[in-house]
Amino acid sequence: MGVNDLGWEKVLQQKAPPFYIDATELKRLSGREPRLMAKHDFSAARPTIFQELGLNIIPVSRSRYFVGHFNIFEPFPDITDPPRTVFLPYGIRSLNFESLSSEALALNAAVLSGIFEDFLGPGLEATVSGRMSTGTFEFDLGRPITVDRAQMEIDAGFESNEQLVLVEAKNHITPDFNIRQLYFPYRRFAALGKPVIPVYMVSTNGVFRLYQYKFADALDPGSIELVAAACYVLQPSQVDAATLLNVVRSTPTVESKPFPQADSFERVINLLELLADPMEIDEIRDHYAFVRRQANYYTAALAYLGLAQCDKRGTPWHLTPLGEQIIAKPSRDERHVELVRALATRPVFNYCLKQALTGRMPTADEIADLIPVASYDTQSRRARTVLSWTRWAISLI
């Protein structure tokens, strides 16, 4: 249990939801900085007791919060359409498009490559960004709520004659997001007299995922609706099944322990990118709002593939020489090929990749039979991981 969990347990021993709480009282009761106690950018970032009781928190001023039973999170939908390819402008040398290590760099790349204009229409010019006041407005969370000059941040704003686009950008993968990140900027600029378009952008591993939303009822953040979604890449993939099959067939195998239990290979790659700068396990947990067990699963997945390591308990996780080599590859395709090669060094993955790349995806039961463990439940969980990672490799072609 983390320090914020303990802090909120102390608060809830003294106050019964729903309630308003000032920052000074929150700090006094919890012993923690209010900003850290209230930063819940996605649902898993909430303290355990919030998740158990169905609670959420929202700022209503720079120094006051409301805690109650309401939903403030929206799941990201799956984007099933193939990625759209955009091309980089000639002559740009100061921005490494293959290593966009921050949200700001990813936004710059998206602008330069024309992603926003392709997604939203022409004529967009950069305008508002940065931290600012929300102004004052009312909305409904099952009860009337007034926001009075709370602080918010806009990562990027683009305006044309027809619309104002407000962008929230992240460089890590989460299953959902806090609606407040889009709703507060939307309300702040809703009086301009032109449509305000909230957009969420997630960029990782060279893929830009854009989600356009609207609020059917301006007074209700829960009325959020998806309007459009699309994926973009900065160069077309040249990877094909024959290339990957040759890699798998030519890769010698060796066993490695412990066996991974981390279903999202995209998140494994995302963590590989983040570990370009070493991170403590608690930093990793906080970044993704993992419980410690989940953080251990994903770091262990990188260790299983020989891509990251922790030299001794309590020291930061960092990339191995192989992990550094993969991250340093000059193109996304080259990184992907080397990641498939790393997968192919493990016998179960080598077998499954060969089967999938020749047209037959193994079943979960078939994979489970290849994993000799005592517990059927453990066998099934590990088989799901193998199947998920194999599907990721097949998605490259």
RAVENWO-V159780 format. One record per pair of residues at least 24 apart in sequence whose ideal C-beta (glycine too) atoms are under 8 Angstrom apart, sorted by the first residue. I is the first residue (numbers start at 1). GAP is how many residues later the second one is. If there is no record, write none. Layout:
i-><I I>
gap-><GAP GAP>
This chain:
i-><1 2 2 2 2 3 4 4 4 4 4 5 5 5 7 7 7 7 8 8 8 8 9 9 12 12 15 17 17 17 17 17 18 18 18 18 18 19 19 19 20 20 20 20 20 21 21 21 22 22 23 23 23 24 26 34 34 38 40 40 41 41 41 41 41 41 42 42 42 42 42 42 42 43 43 43 44 44 44 44 44 45 46 58 58 58 59 59 59 59 60 60 60 60 60 61 61 61 61 62 62 62 66 66 68 68 68 69 70 70 70 71 72 72 72 72 73 73 73 73 74 74 74 74 74 75 75 76 76 76 76 76 76 76 76 77 77 77 79 79 79 79 81 81 82 83 83 83 83 84 84 84 84 84 85 85 85 85 85 86 86 86 86 86 86 86 87 87 87 88 88 88 88 89 97 98 98 98 98 98 99 100 100 100 101 101 101 102 103 103 103 103 103 104 106 106 106 106 106 107 107 107 107 107 109 109 109 110 110 110 110 111 113 113 115 115 115 116 116 116 116 116 118 119 119 119 119 119 119 120 120 120 120 120 120 121 121 121 122 123 123 123 124 124 124 124 125 125 125 126 126 126 127 127 127 127 128 128 128 128 129 129 129 129 130 132 133 134 134 134 135 135 137 137 138 139 139 139 139 139 140 140 141 141 147 147 150 152 152 152 154 162 162 163 163 163 163 164 164 164 164 164 164 165 165 166 166 166 166 167 167 167 168 168 168 168 169 169 169 169 170 170 170 170 171 171 171 171 172 172 172 172 172 172 173 173 173 173 173 173 174 174 179 179 179 180 182 182 183 183 183 186 186 187 190 204 204 204 204 205 205 205 205 205 205 206 206 206 207 207 207 208 208 233 234 235 235 235 237 237 237 237 237 238 239 239 239 239 239 240 241 241 243 244 244 244 244 244 244 244 245 245 245 247 247 247 247 248 248 248 248 248 248 248 249 251 251 251 251 252 253 253 253 253 253 254 254 255 255 256 256 256 256 256 257 258 258 259 259 259 259 259 260 260 260 260 260 260 260 261 261 261 261 261 261 262 262 262 262 262 263 263 263 264 265 265 265 266 267 268 268 268 268 269 271 271 271 271 272 272 272 272 272 272 272 273 275 275 275 275 275 275 276 276 278 278 278 279 279 280 280 281 281 283 284 301 304 305 305 305 305 306 306 307 336 340 340 343 343 348 349 349 349 352 352 352 353 353 356 356 356 356 357 357 361 361 361 361 362 362>
gap-><47 45 280 283 284 29 26 28 32 33 43 42 43 44 24 25 30 40 29 39 41 42 38 40 37 41 52 36 38 50 51 52 48 49 50 51 125 47 48 49 40 44 45 46 47 43 44 46 41 42 40 41 42 39 39 29 31 27 138 249 129 133 136 137 140 248 31 132 133 134 135 136 247 30 132 133 130 131 244 245 246 244 243 83 87 122 88 91 92 121 85 86 87 88 90 86 87 88 89 87 88 89 75 79 73 74 75 73 71 72 152 151 106 107 108 149 103 104 105 106 102 103 105 139 150 100 101 98 99 100 101 124 126 133 135 134 149 152 130 150 151 152 149 150 149 124 148 149 150 34 146 147 148 149 147 148 149 150 151 27 28 29 32 146 147 148 26 147 148 24 25 146 147 24 137 108 231 232 233 234 228 71 103 106 70 172 175 69 52 66 67 68 100 51 63 65 95 97 102 48 49 60 62 94 94 99 125 91 93 98 122 45 119 121 93 95 117 42 49 51 83 94 114 80 91 93 109 111 113 38 43 45 77 79 92 39 41 42 38 37 38 39 34 35 36 41 33 34 35 30 31 32 30 31 32 37 26 29 38 61 25 26 27 28 24 56 55 50 53 54 52 53 50 51 81 44 48 80 81 82 79 80 80 81 37 40 34 32 33 36 31 32 33 31 32 33 34 25 28 30 31 32 33 32 34 30 31 32 33 32 33 34 30 31 32 33 31 32 33 34 30 31 32 33 31 32 33 99 30 32 98 102 115 116 29 31 91 93 94 97 114 115 42 43 45 41 31 42 32 38 41 29 32 31 28 62 65 66 69 61 64 65 68 127 130 27 28 126 24 25 26 24 25 99 98 96 97 98 95 96 99 159 160 95 94 97 98 157 158 157 116 156 94 93 96 109 113 149 152 153 109 112 113 90 93 94 97 92 93 96 102 105 106 109 105 90 93 94 99 93 91 92 93 94 97 91 92 91 92 48 49 50 89 90 47 42 46 45 112 114 123 126 37 40 41 44 122 125 129 36 39 40 120 121 124 35 36 38 39 123 121 122 125 124 123 124 127 126 31 30 33 34 121 70 27 28 31 37 30 35 36 47 51 54 55 54 27 33 42 43 44 48 43 51 38 39 40 37 38 36 37 29 36 33 33 84 42 37 38 40 41 36 39 35 60 53 56 46 50 38 37 40 41 34 35 38 37 40 34 35 37 38 36 37 26 29 30 33 25 28>
